[in-house]
Amino acid sequence: MTLWQPLTRRESYLPIEDHGLIGDGRCCALVGRDAEISFMCVPRFDQEPLFCSLLDRRHGGGFRLSPQGVRQSRQRYVDDTAVLVTELRTDTGVVEITDAFLLRVGARLEEDAPAAAGELVRRARVTHGEVTVHLQLEPRGGAHVRRRGEEWLLDCGRQGVALRLSTSRSGTSPDCKVTLPAGEELVVRLCWDDSPSPYPTAEAGLEATLRAWERWASLVVADVPRPDLVRRSALTLKLLDYVENGAIIAAPTSSLPEHIGGSRNWDYRYAWIRDAAFTVFALRRIGLPSEAGGFLDWALTAARHNHQPRVLYDVDGNLPPPEAVDEGLEGYRGSAPVRWGNAAAEQTQHDVYGEILDCAFQWAATGGTFDDQLWKWLAGLAERAAHAWRTPDHGIWEVRTSGRPFTYSAAMCQVALDRAARLADRLKLPGDAERWARQADHLTERILHHAWDDRVGALTEDLGDGSALDASLLALPLRRVVPADHPKMAATCRAITEQLGAGDGLLYRYLPERSPDGLHQQQEGAFLLCSFWLVDNLMGQGHVERAGELFESLCSRTNHLGLLPEQIDPSDGTFLGNFPQAISHVGLVSSAVALARAARGAHPELSTGAWFT
């Protein structure tokens, strides 16, 4: 149980870390320690937000169960579930608020099948004293409200969503106050599905939902360091999994800033192809092959939709809408602009060739098969990769300049050629496997020679004359481009730690003043994934004890619920960027599995070992 803490706000906003995530595999919501649902999109992740007071306290709308006179609060998940409990201590008593998106009757989350019941339950139960709770349902843009029997119907024109609201107490409305003595409760049910609720009571729905989550969580392996956080990471990734087709979104939010007051505010409610290979590798190793296979299948299907593969798609595998600025919202703590859509979908990013071929490689190595057309398309990507690395692109960090010949992009073109060669050789598929293998080896040597800067003593961000460091190069051993213990890779690891270090094991991705990204040298926080990559590099170099210490330090960065953001503010440890961030949790899982192998005396295995012997 987390400790009681007072609620603190800055510019009237709760800290990002003072939130938990609930969801049902189709949509999700953030719930603050003040029991307000401050960000929620229904009926799926990338819809117009129904509530987004997290991005504008006055105009964003919210779903509040606000006790009067709150002094302190605390939050916890019901063990091994996505059911969240927020307790609030007031001047007169204590109220416990349970929040959950209900799952369908008999839902089995390990199957790629619809699980969402289209219903949110909020139960406020007073455990001590007497508490007055203010129920306030306020969609962004307002709603046309009318009564029908015991229900309230809300037509939300801005979102195009029709809601049904019901409560356990007669006489309540979408905006009312209810006083509850100890032992009594107020249950609120919000539905957006056209069909009636499958549960006669909210309690029945909560019990069935708890059992479904507990059954799924029991599949996650426990023989790892910090099994509690590994399991919570797995649950978080499942909450970001569009279970109907296997897509996993990067984060459930948009425009949470990477620097307070800055404009590094992006929409992350989409699925990135590059995340798939990392995520699939991690999920398989903690006992979740179904989720891993689902994401692989989705990634390969989505990438084939266009002649030119993109780096990100919506959950249906289509391009997201054009990026647009929402002038009607001030942004979290005044950090404008708020953006919907993501222009990175239109960028040139050569690493996509390697990401797709690595996904295909993992697909085949775990029993997947290719039809002739799919293999012809994959082989064509390898041919493109053989030339693409010579031209500038926007890179893994999606810079908003004209681009550069990024080392990471060239490395991922090497991955494309290497995996194509291994697939063709292993499965006797058509294609010049020997040439692809030679080209991959040549590209590795070129990276080691042309990205190396003697003055810096490290591999640098591009294959040109630049000398700037880039923490993405810590991923090269994870993609089997350069071994972690190669002298130049070890030197690069040391240089990144020294020059991009933000203190206490945190790392910046790059320094904007040395690596122009088109955002006027604006600051950002330390990028958590890079620190987990550092853990993996240390293990690959045989520094297992140091790796374990850094891993524990990073685990201490999770919030009270075990959740991680995209970035950390090194000055005070507060969270920055969209939250919770899938790839940060993937990093935690991957490092935990590698440390567990090292503890057993096995090779840490920083990436898939299949078909590399």
Disulfide bonds with the S-S distance in Angstrom:
none
